[in-house]
Amino acid sequence: MSTGSDAPVRVGIVGLGYWGPNIARALASTPGCELAWACDLDAGNRARIEGRYPGTTLTDRLEDLLEDDALDAIVVATGAPSHHALGMRVLEAGKHAFVEKPLALTVDDARALVDAAAARDRVLMVGHLLRFHPVFQELQRIVDAGDLGRVLYLYTNRLNFGKVRADENALWSLAPHDISLALALAGERPAEVSARGEAFLREGVEDVVFGYLHFPSGLVAHLHVSWLDPHKSRKLTVVGSEGMAVFDDTDAERKLTIYEKASSPSRFDTWGEFQALRTGDVKIPQVPNAEPLLQETTAFVEAIRRGAATVASGDEGLAVVEVLNALQASLEQGGAPVRLGGA
Ligand SMILES: NC(=O)c1ccc[n+]([C@@H]2O[C@H](COP(=O)([O-])OP(=O)(O)OC[C@H]3O[C@@H](n4cnc5c(N)ncnc54)[C@H](O)[C@@H]3O)[C@@H](O)[C@H]2O)c1
């Protein structure tokens, strides 16, 4: 295992299905990182990246990675049901772990991963990709600086037509990203959540889910996720007392828009008080273009090399799994509010 801070971090990846090859590409071009192993049970999936990275050994045996004493870290990019078991094997082998979202399916399993990483002093990161999006990071800076005033509410749309999954519903497949963003902007954990959803294509697997998060400060967040929608939409709208912002990841030119629209704290008892709604400029801040996936893999490597803290820590992964489970419980109770412990 590499020790010197300037030695490259040797990383392996398990899972080369739809998403894994993207991570493999990012790892191969991450400064200070060597993609040493790529593993998948499926020969066809291995063949798709064969010869692409000359220094990378392909295998169908995760044991090859676990038994390589010179391997520092393993990325788990398999389907969600195996995240906990594979993540535990990685950490128990003494390696740093990057686990794709969601960190695990249950709160206990997610906590076990966090505890295992802490006990062995290993980095545990979760694939909350959008935390590394430069436009989201700029929006977070604007919110944290108070430029939008007090955040009153926010809502997200993650909609598409396609990539229907059989082993998880739209909530588990799509909402981890939105929950991670909502928690980051709120700076607190929700106290209560509720969700409604519908399964049209396959019984018991919701294709569309509407989720509602109430935070202790009064902030509320609404999530709309679906893979059965005419729109392709990846949007986050933040409404504050002094301004509003839209992060639209499908808009190539205008990913972030800030509206100088402010509300008055007074109540609208008379017509005159409507004048208290102020509207000003619309700003489109230019944010440097940096690939979120490369920022994410770079953060993982820096966390290993320099002990740098990462925003997508195991603790954040656990928090998102808590919210996902509470939303799922509400979904199964027809939208009944579910309270979260320790909020
Ligand atoms: N961050 C993002 O934006 C993003 C986007 C898409 C998917 N994902 C996540 O990536 C993960 C993978 O999703 P996907 O769509 O690529 O799934 P997938 O089913 O297409 O691929 C999973 C692969 O893992 C392999 N695999 C499973 N168990 C294995 C084992 N024990 N050893 C070796 N190989 C094994 C399978 O053969 C398969 O090729 C999921 O957790 C998903 O949520 C994240």
PDBQT file of the ligand as one rigid body, heavy atoms in Angstrom, charges set to zero:
ROOT
HETATM    1  N1  LIG A 401     -23.619   9.168  -9.250  1.00  0.00    +0.000 N 
HETATM    2  C1  LIG A 401     -24.422   9.016 -10.287  1.00  0.00    +0.000 C 
HETATM    3  O1  LIG A 401     -24.780   9.976 -10.927  1.00  0.00    +0.000 OA
HETATM    4  C2  LIG A 401     -24.867   7.630 -10.692  1.00  0.00    +0.000 A 
HETATM    5  C3  LIG A 401     -25.463   7.425 -11.948  1.00  0.00    +0.000 A 
HETATM    6  C4  LIG A 401     -25.853   6.136 -12.269  1.00  0.00    +0.000 A 
HETATM    7  C5  LIG A 401     -25.710   5.108 -11.358  1.00  0.00    +0.000 A 
HETATM    8  N2  LIG A 401     -25.139   5.355 -10.142  1.00  0.00    +0.000 N 
HETATM    9  C6  LIG A 401     -24.975   4.286  -9.147  1.00  0.00    +0.000 C 
HETATM   10  O2  LIG A 401     -23.975   3.405  -9.613  1.00  0.00    +0.000 OA
HETATM   11  C7  LIG A 401     -24.265   2.082  -9.149  1.00  0.00    +0.000 C 
HETATM   12  C8  LIG A 401     -24.265   1.128 -10.325  1.00  0.00    +0.000 C 
HETATM   13  O3  LIG A 401     -25.339   1.472 -11.183  1.00  0.00    +0.000 OA
HETATM   14  P1  LIG A 401     -25.401   0.881 -12.669  1.00  0.00    +0.000 P 
HETATM   15  O4  LIG A 401     -26.551   1.521 -13.317  1.00  0.00    +0.000 OA
HETATM   16  O5  LIG A 401     -24.048   0.997 -13.290  1.00  0.00    +0.000 OA
HETATM   17  O6  LIG A 401     -25.720  -0.663 -12.367  1.00  0.00    +0.000 OA
HETATM   18  P2  LIG A 401     -25.508  -1.885 -13.352  1.00  0.00    +0.000 P 
HETATM   19  O7  LIG A 401     -26.428  -2.954 -12.874  1.00  0.00    +0.000 OA
HETATM   20  O8  LIG A 401     -25.576  -1.438 -14.769  1.00  0.00    +0.000 OA
HETATM   21  O9  LIG A 401     -23.997  -2.358 -13.088  1.00  0.00    +0.000 OA
HETATM   22  C9  LIG A 401     -23.585  -3.031 -11.928  1.00  0.00    +0.000 C 
HETATM   23  C10 LIG A 401     -22.427  -3.954 -12.309  1.00  0.00    +0.000 C 
HETATM   24  O10 LIG A 401     -21.877  -4.511 -11.117  1.00  0.00    +0.000 OA
HETATM   25  C11 LIG A 401     -21.467  -5.844 -11.413  1.00  0.00    +0.000 C 
HETATM   26  N3  LIG A 401     -21.369  -6.577 -10.148  1.00  0.00    +0.000 N 
HETATM   27  C12 LIG A 401     -22.333  -6.782  -9.235  1.00  0.00    +0.000 A 
HETATM   28  N4  LIG A 401     -21.857  -7.474  -8.179  1.00  0.00    +0.000 NA
HETATM   29  C13 LIG A 401     -20.560  -7.726  -8.443  1.00  0.00    +0.000 A 
HETATM   30  C14 LIG A 401     -19.518  -8.401  -7.737  1.00  0.00    +0.000 A 
HETATM   31  N5  LIG A 401     -19.726  -8.983  -6.545  1.00  0.00    +0.000 N 
HETATM   32  N6  LIG A 401     -18.297  -8.467  -8.301  1.00  0.00    +0.000 NA
HETATM   33  C15 LIG A 401     -18.059  -7.901  -9.499  1.00  0.00    +0.000 A 
HETATM   34  N7  LIG A 401     -19.016  -7.235 -10.222  1.00  0.00    +0.000 NA
HETATM   35  C16 LIG A 401     -20.242  -7.154  -9.696  1.00  0.00    +0.000 A 
HETATM   36  C17 LIG A 401     -22.533  -6.365 -12.359  1.00  0.00    +0.000 C 
HETATM   37  O11 LIG A 401     -22.059  -7.452 -13.126  1.00  0.00    +0.000 OA
HETATM   38  C18 LIG A 401     -22.833  -5.122 -13.213  1.00  0.00    +0.000 C 
HETATM   39  O12 LIG A 401     -22.050  -5.093 -14.388  1.00  0.00    +0.000 OA
HETATM   40  C19 LIG A 401     -25.612   2.163  -8.432  1.00  0.00    +0.000 C 
HETATM   41  O13 LIG A 401     -25.382   2.272  -7.058  1.00  0.00    +0.000 OA
HETATM   42  C20 LIG A 401     -26.218   3.447  -8.949  1.00  0.00    +0.000 C 
HETATM   43  O14 LIG A 401     -27.079   4.053  -8.006  1.00  0.00    +0.000 OA
HETATM   44  C21 LIG A 401     -24.716   6.586  -9.810  1.00  0.00    +0.000 A 
ENDROOT
TORSDOF 0
